[in-house]
Amino acid sequence: MLGIIAELLLSWILLWLLQKQSLNALGIVPTKRRMQALLLGLILAGTINAIYHIATAYVVRDPWQWNAAFTARDFVSSFWWVLKSVLFEELLFRGALLYLLIKYTGEHKACWMAAIAFGIYHWFSYGAFGNPVQMGIIFLITGLAGLMYAYAFSRTGSLYLPVALHLGWNLVNIVVFSNGPLGQQWMIRHRDLKPEGWPSLFLFLLQVLVLPLLVLGYVRVFKKNRSPV
């Protein structure tokens, strides 16, 4: 939590020194349209992630089961961990730095730079540095996600949509389907089998491409309407 507070303070200082702007430049004041974007992002990201995990379990015939040891207290603790990690990453990669990059380099260059930085960052957060194959896969997945989040911020002028997409994906992925650093959470598969062949490729593309394509299509249409979210 201290890291998030420090990010907010540094963001305010940078915005004020370089653009004479407050944190409102990041679109943090809630409005009706921003809350709608928050709800849309949570539902869309969470649903697609759930489809991916359910489809994977169906293909390998390794069904998900309730984890009887997972309690409401565990859920609250895990949710708080995910929320903090999402806010930290969004403020770092889609906050003041991206806002300033857009001002100085243009939208497209700024979003691609933010996406590349996001992909490289996950080499270290996932402990994959030094394994070329793993680094390539992680860079592709997280880089595309970073590009999606960056355009969600730049086109809407607000952090609400990227935060919602990021939170919806991570919450379902990590807490609901136990696919992350927190270990066994709400749902578990005892054998944890992996798909092979064409089903594996299809599910990989589903995981990597579907949400970014939907969101990038949405924000492209949104650009035609310049009114703030």
QUIBEL-V830157 format. One record per run of one state. SS is the DSSP state (helix for helix, strand for strand, loop for the rest). FROM is the first residue (numbers start at 1). LEN is the number of residues. If there is no record, write none. Layout:
# QUIBEL-V830157
((SS,FROM,LEN) (SS,FROM,LEN))
This chain:
# QUIBEL-V830157
((loop,1,1) (helix,2,18) (loop,20,3) (helix,23,4) (loop,27,5) (helix,32,29) (loop,61,4) (strand,65,2) (loop,67,5) (helix,72,22) (loop,94,2) (helix,96,10) (loop,106,1) (helix,107,19) (loop,126,6) (helix,132,25) (loop,157,3) (helix,160,17) (loop,177,10) (strand,187,2) (loop,189,8) (helix,197,26) (loop,223,7))
